[in-house]
Amino acid sequence: MKIETISVRVGRDIEAATGEVAPAVHLSTTYERDLDGEFSRGYSYVRPDNPGRRALEQCIAALEGGGDATAYSSGSAASLAVFSLLRPGEHVIAPIEIYHGTAKQLRDIVAPMGVSHTFVDMTNSEALRAALTPKTRLVWIETPSNPMLNISDIETIAELAHGRGATVCVDNTFATPVWQKPLELGADLVMHSSTKYFGGHSDVMGGAVIARDRGGLSDHLRDYQGTAGNVPSPFDCWLVRRSLTTLACRVRAQTHTAEKLAHFLHRHRRVERVFYPGLESHPGHVLARKQMSGFGAMLSFCVRGGRDEAFTVAARTKLFTRATSLGGVESLIEHRKSVEGAHSVTPENLLRVSVGLENAEDLMADLDEALAGLK
Ligand SMILES: *Cc1c(COP(=O)(O)O)cnc(C)c1O
């Protein structure tokens, strides 16, 4: 099945008892035992498994082409679930340019538990090769990266990591399975912040980890999920499952507009530089063409000037909301350095844009107007 069909059909079976076409929200926290004490209907208690979450997980696993998926209360809970695979004395390699919250987990939660980490430039496979040690158990990839949209070679990294016995996990939040299928490129695990494109409407938080195969890693994750209890509520599962039905439509339309905006900004005299993998000038363009089927709807640009000029442009836009996060129907603009904190390597004049579903001409006119505010 192709992605559009999966997103409409998988985990949305017609309810036999009622014939309901739209799935119900199942709020029950507990389930009736059979007379002999068994649970032949498959559920016992809400935390380890429940109908709405199972439906969501089946759909997400199918979208990424994986054997199994586990859903979490946030993307952060999902990345921490992956780090729960590690034991004291083991080592993780992660990109220098990584979602700041994932880096903070490695520093503040994972390292104190005895698991060391090294941040490397993942766009350079030689740097990765040099950082691999016999203790390396996990290599984390984020591509396209946040906020510079750098592209890392999933296939090459997976080969190097597997050669040393390490597991590979890709944060696929920016690309979505509409444009990138890391499991097909050799990754073992894929992680998502469902708060972004999966939820798609800036109104629900969630996360997911997809495992290529059933058993092994996926058994550990399912056991961890049920024990840790960092799971999404039934209503949040319902919201994300509902949004997935339109995932491909939204992401394609948003990407189409992002491509137009990227070219527009690239030509603009008040813009110093645009970071979008669909531009031929982008250092990761050729690789992106190879491993992605589309370039996504996230872009960043540096205005001519510094922090003040970036703030001026963000303040003058009317159709881009000044807010963090991404993947929703409304376009957002953000001075990224301000949210990333002390470890940030992002330029002061950089603005990150999450392109929504508004009309492309309207968005370009608005940015043009905002940039005209620069002297
Ligand atoms: C938002 C985000 C996360 C964290 O997800 P939350 O749902 O906010 O916990 C991780 N990785 C990337 C790339 C993100 O954009």
The ligand as a MOL file (V3000), in Angstrom:
LIG
                    3D

  0  0  0     0  0            999 V3000
M  V30 BEGIN CTAB
M  V30 COUNTS 15 15 0 0 0
M  V30 BEGIN ATOM
M  V30 1 C 9.9850 19.1060 18.4790 0
M  V30 2 C 11.0890 18.1660 18.1590 0
M  V30 3 C 11.4870 17.1710 19.0680 0
M  V30 4 C 10.8820 17.0520 20.4470 0
M  V30 5 O 9.5290 16.7280 20.3920 0
M  V30 6 P 8.4340 17.2140 21.5130 0
M  V30 7 O 7.1760 16.6540 20.9910 0
M  V30 8 O 8.4800 18.7050 21.5800 0
M  V30 9 O 8.8700 16.6040 22.8140 0
M  V30 10 C 12.4970 16.3240 18.6670 0
M  V30 11 N 13.0900 16.4290 17.4590 0
M  V30 12 C 12.7390 17.3610 16.5670 0
M  V30 13 C 13.4170 17.4350 15.2460 0
M  V30 14 C 11.7240 18.2660 16.8860 0
M  V30 15 O 11.3840 19.2130 15.9980 0
M  V30 END ATOM
M  V30 BEGIN BOND
M  V30 1 1 1 2
M  V30 2 1 2 3
M  V30 3 2 2 14
M  V30 4 1 3 4
M  V30 5 2 3 10
M  V30 6 1 4 5
M  V30 7 1 5 6
M  V30 8 2 6 7
M  V30 9 1 6 8
M  V30 10 1 6 9
M  V30 11 1 10 11
M  V30 12 2 11 12
M  V30 13 1 12 13
M  V30 14 1 12 14
M  V30 15 1 14 15
M  V30 END BOND
M  V30 END CTAB
M  END
